[in-house]
Amino acid sequence: MGSQTMQTDPQLRRAVTGDGAGIAACVRAAYAIYLDRMATPPGPMLQDYGDVIAAHLVWVLSDQDRDRIAGVMVLMPRDDYLLLDNIALHPDYQGQGLGSRLLAHADREAARLGYGELRLYTHITMTENLALYQAKGWVVTGRGVEDGYERIFMSRHPDP
């Protein structure tokens, strides 16, 4: 598995309605490692991705060789910032720089839409994510409970 079976780089594109099931499968695989750490499944595992695609800016990394969604990113425009609501990579695609590719695209989208700030949150038990985001220039801006989850809130100014 992993990068040895992947023949081409997944293509980044906007999600379409028919991607809902593939996105859900990617998210389930990506967040499965956290199930033992949390009292309830992570919020992204509970969403209807057909609804998410209809309501928000959703981008996917599509691996056509394997007929699979390799990664997903959900962006939600707010009044003063762009919220990176979800970013997930299927475990078979982790460690290949694709997460960094999605984060760079979030920067480009923020700039394209005229936002000077990106925000995200992660669950306190997702320590790997916290370290990754901090290494990418995200700064912790707070901690708190939201929607029943203990979260760490972060922000960054997009690279030009």
N, CA, C and O atoms as a DFTB+ gen file, in Angstrom:
640 C
 N C O
     1  1       0.840      -1.192       0.000
     2  2       0.000       0.000       0.000
     3  2       0.872       1.238       0.000
     4  3       2.051       1.184      -0.350
     5  1       0.275       2.362       0.399
     6  2       1.010       3.610       0.482
     7  2       1.456       4.094      -0.877
     8  3       0.828       3.801      -1.895
     9  1       2.556       4.843      -0.884
    10  2       3.006       5.482      -2.107
    11  2       3.495       4.478      -3.145
    12  3       3.578       4.823      -4.324
    13  1       3.822       3.244      -2.750
    14  2       4.316       2.273      -3.707
    15  2       3.249       1.877      -4.723
    16  3       3.586       1.525      -5.853
    17  1       1.972       1.927      -4.349
    18  2       0.917       1.520      -5.262
    19  2       0.339       2.694      -6.040
    20  3      -0.420       2.489      -6.987
    21  1       0.680       3.903      -5.664
    22  2       0.125       5.064      -6.339
    23  2       0.963       5.388      -7.564
    24  3       2.181       5.534      -7.462
    25  1       0.318       5.504      -8.727
    26  2       1.055       5.718      -9.963
    27  2       1.138       7.191     -10.357
    28  3       2.144       7.611     -10.928
    29  1       0.124       7.972     -10.070
    30  2       0.160       9.391     -10.407
    31  2      -0.256      10.206      -9.194
    32  3      -0.911       9.708      -8.278
    33  1       0.138      11.458      -9.212
    34  2      -0.255      12.370      -8.145
    35  2      -1.758      12.619      -8.197
    36  3      -2.305      12.856      -9.274
    37  1      -2.427      12.570      -7.065
    38  2      -3.853      12.930      -7.069
    39  2      -4.042      14.370      -7.544
    40  3      -3.240      15.252      -7.237
    41  1      -5.102      14.584      -8.289
    42  2      -5.395      15.899      -8.842
    43  2      -6.285      16.694      -7.897
    44  3      -7.279      16.179      -7.386
    45  1      -5.923      17.950      -7.669
    46  2      -6.710      18.842      -6.831
    47  2      -7.808      19.467      -7.682
    48  3      -7.541      20.035      -8.741
    49  1      -9.046      19.356      -7.205
    50  2     -10.179      19.937      -7.924
    51  2     -11.303      20.218      -6.931
    52  3     -11.315      19.691      -5.819
    53  1     -12.251      21.062      -7.356
    54  2     -13.446      21.300      -6.554
    55  2     -14.273      20.026      -6.504
    56  3     -14.370      19.306      -7.498
    57  1     -14.855      19.752      -5.380
    58  2     -15.723      18.591      -5.226
    59  2     -17.028      18.819      -5.975
    60  3     -17.503      19.948      -6.108
    61  1     -17.594      17.724      -6.460
    62  2     -18.908      17.744      -7.098
    63  2     -19.831      16.834      -6.293
    64  3     -19.375      16.023      -5.487
    65  1     -21.127      16.980      -6.522
    66  2     -22.118      16.246      -5.749
    67  2     -21.816      14.755      -5.668
    68  3     -21.978      14.158      -4.604
    69  1     -21.388      14.148      -6.750
    70  2     -21.111      12.721      -6.774
    71  2     -19.916      12.292      -5.936
    72  3     -19.677      11.094      -5.784
    73  1     -19.159      13.241      -5.388
    74  2     -17.992      12.926      -4.563
    75  2     -18.343      12.622      -3.109
    76  3     -17.477      12.208      -2.339
    77  1     -19.599      12.821      -2.727
    78  2     -19.973      12.702      -1.315
    79  2     -19.558      11.397      -0.665
    80  3     -18.968      11.413       0.415
    81  1     -19.849      10.261      -1.295
    82  2     -19.516       8.954      -0.706
    83  2     -18.008       8.760      -0.622
    84  3     -17.510       8.222       0.367
    85  1     -17.278       9.189      -1.642
    86  2     -15.823       9.062      -1.628
    87  2     -15.185       9.929      -0.559
    88  3     -14.221       9.523       0.090
    89  1     -15.728      11.128      -0.380
    90  2     -15.224      12.012       0.676
    91  2     -15.492      11.389       2.038
    92  3     -14.609      11.371       2.895
    93  1     -16.701      10.879       2.244
    94  2     -17.040      10.251       3.526
    95  2     -16.099       9.083       3.823
    96  3     -15.661       8.920       4.962
    97  1     -15.785       8.270       2.814
    98  2     -14.872       7.142       3.008
    99  2     -13.471       7.630       3.373
   100  3     -12.826       7.059       4.252
   101  1     -13.003       8.675       2.708
   102  2     -11.694       9.254       3.006
   103  2     -11.663       9.774       4.439
   104  3     -10.713       9.512       5.176
   105  1     -12.700      10.508       4.834
   106  2     -12.762      11.080       6.178
   107  2     -12.803       9.978       7.233
   108  3     -12.104      10.059       8.243
   109  1     -13.619       8.948       7.004
   110  2     -13.685       7.836       7.962
   111  2     -12.312       7.199       8.153
   112  3     -11.905       6.929       9.283
   113  1     -11.604       6.961       7.065
   114  2     -10.278       6.349       7.153
   115  2      -9.283       7.272       7.855
   116  3      -8.484       6.821       8.676
   117  1      -9.333       8.552       7.532
   118  2      -8.383       9.512       8.100
   119  2      -8.574       9.712       9.597
   120  3      -7.600       9.844      10.338
   121  1      -9.822       9.733      10.041
   122  2     -10.109      10.019      11.445
   123  2     -10.214       8.763      12.310
   124  3     -10.372       8.875      13.526
   125  1     -10.131       7.583      11.719
   126  2     -10.301       6.336      12.478
   127  2      -9.311       6.223      13.639
   128  3      -9.653       5.671      14.685
   129  1      -8.105       6.730      13.473
   130  2      -7.102       6.604      14.538
   131  2      -7.492       7.367      15.800
   132  3      -6.946       7.105      16.871
   133  1      -8.425       8.302      15.686
   134  2      -8.809       9.112      16.840
   135  2      -9.979       8.525      17.628
   136  3     -10.288       9.010      18.717
   137  1     -10.629       7.502      17.104
   138  2     -11.828       6.977      17.751
   139  2     -11.569       6.488      19.171
   140  3     -12.422       6.658      20.042
   141  1     -10.417       5.888      19.420
   142  2     -10.099       5.408      20.765
   143  2      -9.746       6.540      21.722
   144  3      -9.756       6.338      22.936
   145  1      -9.439       7.710      21.211
   146  2      -9.038       8.837      22.044
   147  2     -10.213       9.714      22.479
   148  3     -10.097      10.492      23.426
   149  1     -11.335       9.583      21.785
   150  2     -12.442      10.514      21.993
   151  2     -13.695       9.768      22.465
   152  3     -13.899       8.599      22.137
   153  1     -14.518      10.461      23.233
   154  2     -15.759       9.855      23.732
   155  2     -16.799       9.697      22.627
   156  3     -17.615       8.776      22.661
   157  1     -16.766      10.596      21.651
   158  2     -17.683      10.523      20.511
   159  2     -16.861      10.658      19.231
   160  3     -15.770      11.227      19.258
   161  1     -17.365      10.146      18.120
   162  2     -16.608      10.266      16.868
   163  2     -16.361      11.736      16.514
   164  3     -17.183      12.598      16.826
   165  1     -15.238      12.017      15.869
   166  2     -14.963      13.388      15.429
   167  2     -16.099      13.897      14.531
   168  3     -16.677      13.142      13.749
   169  1     -16.398      15.168      14.660
   170  2     -17.480      15.784      13.900
   171  2     -17.451      15.495      12.404
   172  3     -18.499      15.208      11.826
   173  1     -16.282      15.559      11.752
   174  2     -16.259      15.295      10.313
   175  2     -16.749      13.896       9.930
   176  3     -17.200      13.689       8.804
   177  1     -16.666      12.950      10.841
   178  2     -17.138      11.590      10.542
   179  2     -18.662      11.509      10.532
   180  3     -19.228      10.531      10.045
   181  1     -19.327      12.529      11.066
   182  2     -20.778      12.507      11.215
   183  2     -21.508      13.322      10.152
   184  3     -22.739      13.366      10.146
   185  1     -20.775      13.959       9.265
   186  2     -21.400      14.876       8.306
   187  2     -21.903      14.167       7.050
   188  3     -21.390      13.120       6.656
   189  1     -22.910      14.762       6.440
   190  2     -23.421      14.334       5.139
   191  2     -22.669      15.175       4.106
   192  3     -22.908      16.377       3.987
   193  1     -21.770      14.547       3.370
   194  2     -20.908      15.319       2.472
   195  2     -21.608      15.818       1.221
   196  3     -21.090      16.708       0.546
   197  1     -22.755      15.278       0.895
   198  2     -23.562      15.880      -0.156
   199  2     -24.007      17.269       0.270
   200  3     -23.948      18.215      -0.514
   201  1     -24.453      17.388       1.519
   202  2     -24.854      18.684       2.069
   203  2     -23.665      19.624       2.196
   204  3     -23.772      20.812       1.892
   205  1     -22.542      19.100       2.640
   206  2     -21.339      19.928       2.812
   207  2     -20.896      20.500       1.468
   208  3     -20.570      21.683       1.371
   209  1     -20.883      19.657       0.431
   210  2     -20.482      20.119      -0.907
   211  2     -21.421      21.221      -1.395
   212  3     -20.973      22.192      -2.005
   213  1     -22.716      21.075      -1.129
   214  2     -23.696      22.060      -1.585
   215  2     -23.549      23.396      -0.858
   216  3     -23.841      24.446      -1.430
   217  1     -23.100      23.365       0.391
   218  2     -23.102      24.572       1.218
   219  2     -21.753      25.281       1.334
   220  3     -21.711      26.459       1.690
   221  1     -20.647      24.585       1.040
   222  2     -19.334      25.153       1.328
   223  2     -18.367      24.958       0.161
   224  3     -18.706      24.338      -0.847
   225  1     -17.179      25.489       0.315
   226  2     -16.117      25.326      -0.676
   227  2     -15.364      24.046      -0.329
   228  3     -14.619      24.007       0.651
   229  1     -15.554      23.021      -1.115
   230  2     -14.940      21.722      -0.829
   231  2     -14.000      21.370      -1.974
   232  3     -14.370      21.429      -3.147
   233  1     -12.788      21.007      -1.611
   234  2     -11.763      20.619      -2.564
   235  2     -11.356      19.184      -2.277
   236  3     -11.314      18.769      -1.118
   237  1     -11.059      18.430      -3.313
   238  2     -10.605      17.061      -3.139
   239  2      -9.318      16.829      -3.903
   240  3      -9.036      17.485      -4.906
   241  1      -8.545      15.881      -3.402
   242  2      -7.434      15.315      -4.141
   243  2      -7.952      13.989      -4.664
   244  3      -8.190      13.058      -3.895
   245  1      -8.122      13.910      -5.958
   246  2      -8.735      12.748      -6.592
   247  2      -7.668      11.877      -7.240
   248  3      -6.921      12.336      -8.103
   249  1      -7.602      10.612      -6.817
   250  2      -6.679       9.645      -7.402
   251  2      -7.470       8.807      -8.398
   252  3      -8.115       7.827      -8.024
   253  1      -7.419       9.192      -9.647
   254  2      -8.188       8.492     -10.669
   255  2      -7.660       7.094     -10.932
   256  3      -8.420       6.219     -11.348
   257  1      -6.367       6.862     -10.698
   258  2      -5.805       5.522     -10.890
   259  2      -6.468       4.498      -9.967
   260  3      -6.643       3.335     -10.332
   261  1      -6.832       4.951      -8.767
   262  2      -7.418       4.039      -7.783
   263  2      -8.896       4.324      -7.539
   264  3      -9.508       3.737      -6.646
   265  1      -9.467       5.229      -8.335
   266  2     -10.875       5.586      -8.198
   267  2     -11.210       5.901      -6.741
   268  3     -12.128       5.324      -6.157
   269  1     -10.445       6.827      -6.172
   270  2     -10.562       7.127      -4.757
   271  2     -10.296       8.605      -4.485
   272  3      -9.496       9.248      -5.164
   273  1     -10.984       9.118      -3.481
   274  2     -10.663      10.449      -2.963
   275  2      -9.524      10.260      -1.972
   276  3      -9.683       9.584      -0.955
   277  1      -8.381      10.856      -2.269
   278  2      -7.198      10.728      -1.425
   279  2      -7.188      11.748      -0.292
   280  3      -6.607      11.508       0.766
   281  1      -7.838      12.887      -0.523
   282  2      -7.848      13.941       0.487
   283  2      -8.994      14.890       0.246
   284  3      -9.553      14.958      -0.849
   285  1      -9.335      15.624       1.295
   286  2     -10.441      16.579       1.220
   287  2     -10.134      17.787       2.099
   288  3      -9.465      17.680       3.126
   289  1     -10.642      18.935       1.665
   290  2     -10.527      20.159       2.445
   291  2     -11.845      20.925       2.317
   292  3     -12.349      21.139       1.215
   293  1     -12.388      21.333       3.460
   294  2     -13.631      22.093       3.497
   295  2     -13.322      23.488       4.016
   296  3     -12.809      23.651       5.123
   297  1     -13.642      24.499       3.204
   298  2     -13.449      25.897       3.573
   299  2     -14.810      26.563       3.719
   300  3     -15.720      26.334       2.923
   301  1     -14.932      27.399       4.761
   302  2     -16.186      28.100       5.023
   303  2     -15.912      29.595       5.169
   304  3     -15.328      30.023       6.164
   305  1     -16.329      30.389       4.189
   306  2     -16.158      31.839       4.309
   307  2     -16.948      32.394       5.497
   308  3     -18.113      32.049       5.697
   309  1     -16.310      33.242       6.266
   310  2     -16.938      33.959       7.375
   311  2     -16.783      35.453       7.098
   312  3     -16.164      35.841       6.108
   313  1     -17.335      36.278       7.956
   314  2     -17.251      37.720       7.720
   315  2     -15.811      38.222       7.641
   316  3     -15.453      38.945       6.711
   317  1     -14.985      37.839       8.615
   318  2     -13.642      38.397       8.719
   319  2     -12.515      37.403       8.473
   320  3     -11.343      37.777       8.531
   321  1     -12.843      36.151       8.202
   322  2     -11.802      35.137       8.020
   323  2     -12.356      33.970       7.218
   324  3     -13.566      33.835       7.035
   325  1     -11.446      33.132       6.747
   326  2     -11.825      31.906       6.058
   327  2     -11.559      30.747       7.012
   328  3     -10.434      30.564       7.477
   329  1     -12.589      29.973       7.300
   330  2     -12.464      28.852       8.225
   331  2     -12.078      27.593       7.454
   332  3     -12.761      27.192       6.512
   333  1     -10.979      26.983       7.866
   334  2     -10.592      25.670       7.364
   335  2     -11.288      24.674       8.295
   336  3     -10.759      24.296       9.340
   337  1     -12.483      24.265       7.885
   338  2     -13.338      23.449       8.749
   339  2     -12.873      22.004       8.834
   340  3     -13.018      21.364       9.876
   341  1     -12.321      21.490       7.756
   342  2     -11.884      20.097       7.758
   343  2     -10.805      19.911       6.710
   344  3     -10.883      20.449       5.605
   345  1      -9.806      19.144       7.075
   346  2      -8.784      18.706       6.136
   347  2      -8.456      17.273       6.525
   348  3      -8.153      16.987       7.684
   349  1      -8.518      16.383       5.555
   350  2      -8.296      14.970       5.852
   351  2      -7.612      14.292       4.681
   352  3      -7.919      14.565       3.521
   353  1      -6.685      13.410       4.998
   354  2      -6.013      12.587       3.990
   355  2      -6.224      11.121       4.332
   356  3      -6.055      10.710       5.480
   357  1      -6.591      10.346       3.340
   358  2      -6.676       8.910       3.529
   359  2      -5.295       8.422       3.972
   360  3      -4.289       8.894       3.443
   361  1      -5.219       7.491       4.928
   362  2      -3.915       7.028       5.429
   363  2      -2.971       6.512       4.336
   364  3      -1.754       6.621       4.490
   365  1      -3.485       5.963       3.257
   366  2      -2.627       5.475       2.172
   367  2      -1.853       6.591       1.482
   368  3      -0.908       6.320       0.742
   369  1      -2.243       7.842       1.717
   370  2      -1.633       8.977       1.021
   371  2      -0.873       9.904       1.966
   372  3      -0.339      10.925       1.533
   373  1      -0.819       9.564       3.229
   374  2      -0.135      10.424       4.185
   375  2       1.373      10.304       4.028
   376  3       1.882       9.275       3.584
   377  1       2.084      11.370       4.398
   378  2       3.541      11.370       4.310
   379  2       4.088      11.664       2.925
   380  3       5.272      11.442       2.672
   381  1       3.247      12.162       2.021
   382  2       3.679      12.459       0.657
   383  2       3.615      13.952       0.325
   384  3       3.799      14.343      -0.827
   385  1       3.357      14.776       1.331
   386  2       3.273      16.214       1.098
   387  2       1.914      16.693       0.622
   388  3       1.755      17.868       0.293
   389  1       0.927      15.797       0.581
   390  2      -0.390      16.200       0.086
   391  2      -1.132      17.098       1.075
   392  3      -1.886      17.979       0.662
   393  1      -0.930      16.886       2.361
   394  2      -1.535      17.776       3.357
   395  2      -0.990      19.186       3.209
   396  3      -1.738      20.160       3.291
   397  1       0.309      19.294       2.992
   398  2       0.914      20.609       2.762
   399  2       0.363      21.238       1.495
   400  3       0.162      22.451       1.434
   401  1       0.122      20.427       0.498
   402  2      -0.465      20.918      -0.754
   403  2      -1.862      21.489      -0.497
   404  3      -2.206      22.542      -1.032
   405  1      -2.668      20.801       0.319
   406  2      -3.996      21.311       0.650
   407  2      -3.908      22.600       1.466
   408  3      -4.666      23.539       1.224
   409  1      -2.993      22.651       2.426
   410  2      -2.840      23.865       3.229
   411  2      -2.394      25.046       2.371
   412  3      -2.865      26.166       2.571
   413  1      -1.500      24.810       1.430
   414  2      -1.070      25.881       0.515
   415  2      -2.244      26.351      -0.331
   416  3      -2.370      27.540      -0.622
   417  1      -3.097      25.423      -0.722
   418  2      -4.268      25.810      -1.507
   419  2      -5.234      26.634      -0.652
   420  3      -5.874      27.553      -1.162
   421  1      -5.346      26.319       0.628
   422  2      -6.187      27.130       1.522
   423  2      -5.667      28.561       1.558
   424  3      -6.458      29.504       1.553
   425  1      -4.346      28.736       1.595
   426  2      -3.757      30.074       1.545
   427  2      -4.154      30.791       0.250
   428  3      -4.545      31.958       0.275
   429  1      -4.052      30.092      -0.868
   430  2      -4.391      30.707      -2.154
   431  2      -5.870      31.087      -2.218
   432  3      -6.225      32.147      -2.734
   433  1      -6.718      30.221      -1.695
   434  2      -8.152      30.519      -1.687
   435  2      -8.454      31.715      -0.793
   436  3      -9.264      32.569      -1.154
   437  1      -7.814      31.783       0.363
   438  2      -8.017      32.932       1.256
   439  2      -7.622      34.225       0.540
   440  3      -8.354      35.213       0.587
   441  1      -6.479      34.216      -0.112
   442  2      -6.026      35.408      -0.840
   443  2      -6.979      35.733      -1.985
   444  3      -7.334      36.895      -2.184
   445  1      -7.396      34.714      -2.739
   446  2      -8.301      34.933      -3.871
   447  2      -9.624      35.542      -3.416
   448  3     -10.204      36.379      -4.108
   449  1     -10.093      35.115      -2.251
   450  2     -11.369      35.602      -1.728
   451  2     -11.231      36.892      -0.916
   452  3     -12.228      37.442      -0.448
   453  1      -9.998      37.373      -0.750
   454  2      -9.770      38.640      -0.060
   455  2      -9.671      38.544       1.448
   456  3      -9.846      39.545       2.144
   457  1      -9.396      37.363       1.964
   458  2      -9.261      37.190       3.414
   459  2      -7.811      37.335       3.838
   460  3      -6.908      36.820       3.179
   461  1      -7.592      38.038       4.941
   462  2      -6.257      38.187       5.495
   463  2      -5.976      37.211       6.620
   464  3      -4.894      37.221       7.206
   465  1      -6.966      36.358       6.923
   466  2      -6.775      35.407       8.022
   467  2      -7.491      34.092       7.717
   468  3      -8.611      34.065       7.207
   469  1      -6.806      33.019       8.047
   470  2      -7.380      31.673       8.029
   471  2      -7.500      31.210       9.474
   472  3      -6.643      31.521      10.301
   473  1      -8.554      30.475       9.778
   474  2      -8.711      29.890      11.114
   475  2      -9.059      28.417      10.972
   476  3      -9.611      27.982       9.961
   477  1      -8.723      27.661      12.013
   478  2      -9.123      26.265      12.099
   479  2      -9.225      25.889      13.565
   480  3      -8.862      26.664      14.451
   481  1      -9.723      24.697      13.802
   482  2      -9.731      24.136      15.148
   483  2      -9.418      22.666      15.035
   484  3      -9.666      22.044      14.002
   485  1      -8.873      22.112      16.100
   486  2      -8.598      20.687      16.156
   487  2      -8.934      20.198      17.553
   488  3      -8.911      20.975      18.508
   489  1      -9.240      18.938      17.677
   490  2      -9.560      18.363      18.978
   491  2      -8.278      18.254      19.799
   492  3      -7.200      18.011      19.255
   493  1      -8.405      18.437      21.112
   494  2      -7.210      18.429      21.969
   495  2      -6.455      17.098      21.910
   496  3      -5.255      17.068      22.181
   497  1      -7.121      16.014      21.569
   498  2      -6.436      14.720      21.501
   499  2      -5.701      14.508      20.187
   500  3      -4.952      13.541      20.053
   501  1      -5.898      15.386      19.222
   502  2      -5.250      15.244      17.916
   503  2      -3.911      15.979      17.933
   504  3      -3.692      16.936      17.189
   505  1      -3.030      15.502      18.801
   506  2      -1.767      16.194      19.039
   507  2      -0.870      16.225      17.802
   508  3      -0.100      17.168      17.616
   509  1      -0.968      15.197      16.955
   510  2      -0.170      15.188      15.724
   511  2      -0.553      16.372      14.840
   512  3       0.307      17.019      14.243
   513  1      -1.859      16.645      14.766
   514  2      -2.333      17.766      13.959
   515  2      -1.836      19.095      14.519
   516  3      -1.401      19.970      13.771
   517  1      -1.906      19.236      15.826
   518  2      -1.453      20.470      16.460
   519  2       0.004      20.745      16.102
   520  3       0.351      21.866      15.730
   521  1       0.850      19.735      16.211
   522  2       2.268      19.910      15.893
   523  2       2.467      20.263      14.419
   524  3       3.282      21.122      14.084
   525  1       1.714      19.593      13.542
   526  2       1.825      19.863      12.105
   527  2       1.418      21.298      11.787
   528  3       2.123      22.001      11.063
   529  1       0.286      21.731      12.326
   530  2      -0.181      23.085      12.045
   531  2       0.806      24.120      12.572
   532  3       1.092      25.104      11.889
   533  1       1.328      23.913      13.770
   534  2       2.291      24.869      14.311
   535  2       3.548      24.922      13.448
   536  3       4.116      25.997      13.255
   537  1       3.986      23.796      12.934
   538  2       5.157      23.765      12.047
   539  2       4.882      24.515      10.745
   540  3       5.812      24.984      10.088
   541  1       3.604      24.630      10.371
   542  2       3.205      25.325       9.141
   543  2       2.842      26.794       9.396
   544  3       2.316      27.464       8.508
   545  1       3.119      27.290      10.597
   546  2       2.912      28.707      10.873
   547  2       1.595      29.068      11.528
   548  3       1.286      30.251      11.677
   549  1       0.811      28.072      11.923
   550  2      -0.444      28.343      12.632
   551  2      -0.130      28.642      14.092
   552  3       0.788      28.064      14.674
   553  1      -0.907      29.554      14.673
   554  2      -0.709      29.987      16.058
   555  2      -1.966      29.652      16.857
   556  3      -3.086      29.888      16.405
   557  1      -1.761      29.101      18.048
   558  2      -2.892      28.812      18.940
   559  2      -3.471      30.127      19.435
   560  3      -2.754      30.977      19.961
   561  1      -4.783      30.283      19.258
   562  2      -5.451      31.513      19.689
   563  2      -6.409      31.277      20.851
   564  3      -6.899      32.233      21.452
   565  1      -6.678      30.022      21.170
   566  2      -7.564      29.739      22.295
   567  2      -7.867      28.261      22.417
   568  3      -7.523      27.449      21.559
   569  1      -8.524      27.948      23.516
   570  2      -8.979      26.590      23.795
   571  2     -10.370      26.697      24.375
   572  3     -10.689      27.663      25.069
   573  1     -11.197      25.707      24.094
   574  2     -12.543      25.745      24.646
   575  2     -13.385      24.590      24.141
   576  3     -12.947      23.787      23.316
   577  1     -14.594      24.527      24.652
   578  2     -15.531      23.495      24.233
   579  2     -16.510      24.114      23.245
   580  3     -17.103      25.160      23.509
   581  1     -16.668      23.451      22.102
   582  2     -17.594      23.895      21.069
   583  2     -18.256      22.665      20.472
   584  3     -17.577      21.701      20.119
   585  1     -19.566      22.692      20.360
   586  2     -20.325      21.562      19.812
   587  2     -20.028      20.262      20.550
   588  3     -20.097      19.181      19.964
   589  1     -19.696      20.368      21.849
   590  2     -19.430      19.189      22.661
   591  2     -18.017      18.639      22.546
   592  3     -17.718      17.604      23.141
   593  1     -17.140      19.301      21.801
   594  2     -15.768      18.844      21.614
   595  2     -14.795      19.820      22.271
   596  3     -14.989      21.035      22.216
   597  1     -13.745      19.275      22.894
   598  2     -12.687      20.113      23.461
   599  2     -11.739      20.467      22.320
   600  3     -11.078      19.598      21.751
   601  1     -11.684      21.746      21.999
   602  2     -10.954      22.173      20.813
   603  2      -9.822      23.140      21.123
   604  3      -9.821      23.852      22.127
   605  1      -8.868      23.129      20.216
   606  2      -7.803      24.118      20.193
   607  2      -8.030      24.934      18.928
   608  3      -8.122      24.385      17.830
   609  1      -8.119      26.250      19.093
   610  2      -8.380      27.152      17.973
   611  2      -7.060      27.761      17.516
   612  3      -6.211      28.120      18.333
   613  1      -6.899      27.872      16.199
   614  2      -5.666      28.363      15.622
   615  2      -5.955      29.329      14.480
   616  3      -7.046      29.332      13.911
   617  1      -4.955      30.151      14.154
   618  2      -5.101      31.028      12.984
   619  2      -3.723      31.266      12.368
   620  3      -2.680      30.998      12.964
   621  1      -3.781      31.777      11.160
   622  2      -2.566      32.199      10.456
   623  2      -2.961      33.179       9.364
   624  3      -4.106      33.216       8.912
   625  1      -1.994      33.961       8.960
   626  2      -2.187      34.858       7.832
   627  2      -1.686      34.133       6.593
   628  3      -0.563      33.630       6.590
   629  1      -2.489      34.069       5.545
   630  2      -2.090      33.302       4.370
   631  2      -0.846      33.864       3.711
   632  3      -0.621      35.074       3.676
   633  1      -0.041      32.941       3.189
   634  2       1.124      33.367       2.412
   635  2       0.622      34.000       1.122
   636  3      -0.360      33.541       0.540
   637  1       1.305      35.067       0.673
   638  2       0.856      35.726      -0.561
   639  2       1.025      34.839      -1.784
   640  3       0.694      35.250      -2.896
